[in-house]
Amino acid sequence: MNIKSLLLGSAAALAAVSGAQAADAIVAAAPEPAEYVRVCDAFGTGYFYIPGTETCLRVKGYVRFEVQGNSNDGDSSWSGSRDWNARTRGLVTFDAKNDSELGTIGSTITVRTWADENGGSLELDEAFIQVAGFQVGSFYNYFDTGLSGETDDLGSNRLNSIAYNYKSDAFFAGIAVDELTGFYSRTRDLTTGLADPYGKNNRVGVEGQIGGSFGPVTATLLGGWDAAANDGAVRLLATANVGPGVLGVAGLYSTGASAYYDKAEWTIAAEYAAKITDRLTLTPGVQYFANTEITSTSGDYGGRDIWKGGLTLDYKLAEGLTTKVSAQYQDHSWSNNDDVWSGFVRLQRSF
């Protein structure tokens, strides 16, 4: 074998080895494509798909700071004898929805916290499931929908309930069965000598509403019956577009103090939310309460009427930032402090 043949053979062998090594080389796998958050517009604005699922989620809430004032009429809701109080509140709501063979399935969780000089607390504000018109869980009841200002007091409570709601373009109706709690009724206030009816198995209530829109007018008739207190309330509320704002009126009758209403035997209220500019709304309001005193262990009402009036100012400072100023006057001629002034200044960042 000559030198030329030896060199050619060595070159061929090296080429074969190099080719084998190249074939056996480890190649890094290409990264999986990232799944970015996708907008979900099937259920309204603000929803997005939870990655890897067909469920749409929306997160919303607010941070609120306010300073409250009161002319100190001995109201036990105020600390000591002070006539002002600062409070901060934070609230976050998670709404989740998806389509299914049963229709749209929705769920809502709302968490709320507050803080003042006495400390603070964290609570579950609402948590419920919705499917095919049914709603079950803990949520605010039909009475919670009142007039838009800060003057009226037309009832509100948050209960564990089973409800069915129907809504079309111009008509809505609903019925609910509630587990009642004496927290919302003066009939359980043992300091006044009244019996607590909510410690038994009959702590059940039924409420319902029916309403609709008729041109510029929207009216709602609702009522609730408290089986524990053996009393109930019925309320009619109507709003109408009038001029540059919305006029609202309401009337309520209560057979006795119950978990649905315990402020008075009957009351009437009115307000007018005037939209002055795109940023400014002024809402004067007035309400009269007849027979506000509970006179027997059965929750019957007696005398002592109250009337109140006030003004609420709402102003949009910027996108997502608003302020609210409320001033309210209350007159009850049956105590040493006939005239009571109260109100607050609030700054709220919503998202």
N, C-alpha and C positions, 0 to 999 in steps of 0.2 A: 504494500500500500504506500503510495507516494504522499508527500505532504499536502498536495492540492486536494486529494480525495479525503484526507483526514480532516482538513478545515471545513470542507463542504458538509461532511457528515456531522461534525460538531455543531455547525450552524443550524442544520435541520433539527438536531436533537434539542437545542435550546429553544427553537421556535415552537416545537411540540410541547415542551414543558411550560413555556410562557402561555400558550393557548389553553392548556389545561388549568393553570392557575387562574387565568382570567375567567374561565367558565365557572370555576368554583368560588369566585369572589362573593362576599356578602354585600347585598345592596340594601340600603335603608328603605323601609316602607314609607310611602308617601303619607303625610298626615291626613287624618279624616277631616273632611270639610266641616267647619264650625257651623252649628245651627244657631243663627241669630234670632233674636226676638222678633216675632212677626205681629203686625197689627191685626187685631180682630175687630171688624166693623159690623159683625152680625148682631150685636146687642147694644150698640150705641158707642159714643166716643169714650176713649180712655181705656178700652179693653185691649189686652194682648194675649197671645197664646202662651200658655205655660210650656216651655220647651219639652218636646217629646210627647205631648198630649194634644188632644183636641178640645181641651178646656180653656176657656177665656177668663182672664183675671183682670180686675180693676182695683187699684189702690187709691183711696182718696181720704181726705181728712182736713184737720185744721189745728192751729195753735192759737190760743186766745188768752189775752191778758186784759183784765178789767179792774177798775176801782169802783166799788159800790159806796153809796152814801145813803144815810137814813137819818131822820130827825129824832131817832131814839125814842120810840113810844113803848119801850119795854118788850119789843119783839124778841122772843127767845131764839130766833134764828140768827141773831147778831151776837157776837162775842161780848160778854160783859155789858158795860154801859157805853161802849164806843159807838160812834155814829159813822164810822167808815171801815172799809175792809178791802184788801187787795187779794185777788184770786187769779190763778193761772190754770188753764185747762188745755189738755191735749187729747185729740180724738183721731183714731185711724179706723177706716172701714175697708174690709176686704170682700169684694163681690166676685163670686165664681159662677160661671154659667157654661152649659154645654147642651147640644141637641142630643136627643135620644129617641127610642121608640115610644116613650111616654110623653114626648114633647120636650120643651126646654126645662132642664133641671137647674135650679139656682140655689145658691146658699150665700148667706151674709154673716160676717162676724165683725162686730164693732167693739173696740176696746177704748175705754175712756179713763183718763186720770186727771186729778186736780191737786192743787197745792195752795195752801195759805199759811198763816203763822201758826196754825194748830197742827201742821204736818201735811199729809196728803193721803190719797188712796188710789188704788187701781181696781177697776171693775169691768165686768163684761156688760156692756151697754145693751147690746142685742146679739142674738145668735139664732138663726132660723133657716129652714129649708123650704123651698117653693117648687112645686111640680103640679102641672095640670090644674092650676087654679087653687090648689091647697097650699096652706102655709102652716107650719108647725114649728114651735120653739118658743123663745122668749123675745117679745117685741112690744113696741108701743101700740096701744089700742086705738080704736076709731076716734075716741074723744080727744086724742092728742092733736088732731088737725083742727086748729082754731083760726082766729083772725091773725093778720100778719104783724100787727104792732106789738107793743110790750104792755099794753094796758089791760087786756082781757084775761080772765081766768075762767075757762069753760070746761075744765076737766082734762086729765091726762094720767095714765098709769101704764106701767110696763109689767106684763104678766106672761106666765107660761100658758100658751093657748093653742087651740086647733081651729083654724079658720078656713073658709072657702070664699074666694073673691072672684067676681066676674066684672069685666070691663070691656066696653065697646067704644066706638068713637064718641058717642054722646050719652052713654048710660053706664052706670056702675052700681054694684050691689055687693054686699058681703054679710056673712054671719060667722060668729066665733063663739066657742065655748072656752071659758077661762077658769083657771085655778086662781081664786082670789086670795088676797092677803090683806090683813088689817092695816098694813103700813099706809094704805091709801085712804083710810076711813077714820073719822073721829069716833065712830062707834066702838072702837077698841081702846080708846084713851082711858085707861084705868084711873088716871089722876082726877078725872071728873066724876068718878063713881059709875061709869057705864060698863056694862058687861062686854067682854070680848067674844063675838060670835064666830071668830075665824079659827078656833081651835078644834072644830069638829069636822066631820066628813061632809057636811053640806056647804063647804066653802067653795061653791061653784057659781059661776055667773054666765049669763048668755047675753050677747050684744049683737046688734045688726045695724046695717046702714043701707040706704038706697038714695041715689042721687043722679043728677044728669045736668047737661048743659043745654040751655035754650036760648040760642043767639048769644047775646052778651052776658047772660045770667047763668050762674052755676049754683044749684041748690042741693043741700044734703040734709036728709032727715035720718037721725040715728037715735038709738036708745039702748039701755042696758038694764038687766034685772039681776040683783044681788040676792041669791037664795039664802045666804047666811044672815044678812041683815034684814031680809024680807022687804027690801025697798029697791027703788030704781030711779032712773032719770031718762028723760027724753029731750032731744035738742034739735032745733032747726037752724041751719046756717046758710046764708046766701051771700054771694058776691056778684058784682056787676061792674063792667067797664063804664065809667061815667067821667066824661071830660078827660083830663090828663092823668087820671088815676083810677083806682079800684075802690068802690064802696063796699063795705062788708057790714052785715047786720046778723045778730044771732039772738035767739031766745031759748031758755032752758027751764024745765020744771023738774023738780026732784020730790018724790014722795017722802023721803027721809034720808038721813045720812047713810051713804053706802060707799062701796069701793069705786063706784063710777062717778059720783059727785057728792060732796059734803059741805060745800061752802054756803049754800043758801037754799031756801025752799024754791025760789024762782029768781031768775036774773035775766036782764036784757043788756046787750052790748052793741056798740057801733063804732066804726072807724072809717077813715078815708086815707088811703095811701096815695098821696099826690106825687107823681113823678115830675119834679121841678126841672131837672136836666137829666142827661144820660147817666150822670154820676150821683145826683142828689135826689133822695126821696124823703118827704116829710109825712109822718103818719100821726095825726091827732086821733084820740080815742076816748070813749067814755063807757062806763058800765055801772049798773045799779043792781045791788043785791038786796033782796027782801027776805026778812026773817032768817037771820044768820046764827041764832043761838040754838043749841040743842038742849031741849028742856026735859027729856025723859030718857030712861034706859033703853027705850025702843028706837031712839034716834030721831024723834019728832022735833020739828023746828018750832021756834018761838019768835019773839020780836027781835029788835036791834037791826035796823037797816044800815047799809053802807053804800056810799056812792064814791066813785073815783074817776079821775080823768087825767090824761097825760099826753105827752108828745114824744115821738121817737124820730130821731134823725139818722138816716143811713147815708153814708158817703163812701164812694169808691175812690180810694187814694191812687191805686195803680192796679194793674192786672194781678189778681190774687190777694190784694191787700185792701181791707175795708175797715171803716170805723163806724161805731154805733154809739149814739148818745141818747139816753132815756131820762126823762123827768116825769114823775108821777105824783099826783096829789090824791089823798084819801081822806074822807070825812066820815066819822062815826060819832054822833052826838051823845053816846051813852057812856063815854069814859072821860077821864080827866084830860087825856091828850086827844082832843077832837080832831085836830088837823095833823096829818102825817105826810111828810114829804119823803120821797125815795127816788133813787135813780142810779145810773152808772155811766161810766165812760169806758168804751171797749175798743181794743185794737185786735184784729183777727187776720191771720195769714192762712188762706185756704189753698189746697192743692188737689 
